[in-house]
């Protein structure tokens, strides 16, 4: 019998493999991020697709929102619930010598951002509280903080004494961030 599994895994934000889960109108690729996925397959990673926390909470017709609107006890609980089955897989792989090489999130997302996320102190309520769309967009900014789901993941891993590097495809600069991810993972593989 030939045993050739590489015993190394990557966890990906759901929409990196299925763009259809994203808020309508946001999409820089047709289905999956081919350049990243083909790299991972070529390098022998098994891929675990994380659930999309927003799709499972608000569905496909949701509006785009910011971190402050999602950082509620209810959404945090939802994130914990959907991550639990994945966490149990991670614990089991970890105990049995498999390498969890990275979690790849989506920078800019209020849920899956790793190092930055979208923020607004005032978003929420009726749209006619504002005069124009430009006024609404003027109150949107990027801040250096994780999205709610990635924060929950990081806490849950910490509670179990598991460390997994967190990387991200940047919604604003996908090509550069994918090049960085490839470089980081290549470096990891050489260790
Ligand atoms: S970034 Fe996260 S929350 Fe947003 S669509 Fe992708 S998986 Fe869903």
Boltz pocket constraint, residues with backbone or C-beta under 6 A from the ligand:
constraints:
  - pocket:
      binder: B
      contacts: [[A, 13], [A, 14], [A, 15], [A, 16], [A, 21], [A, 22], [A, 23], [A, 50], [A, 51], [A, 52], [A, 53], [A, 54], [A, 55], [A, 106], [A, 109], [A, 111], [A, 112]]
      max_distance: 6.0
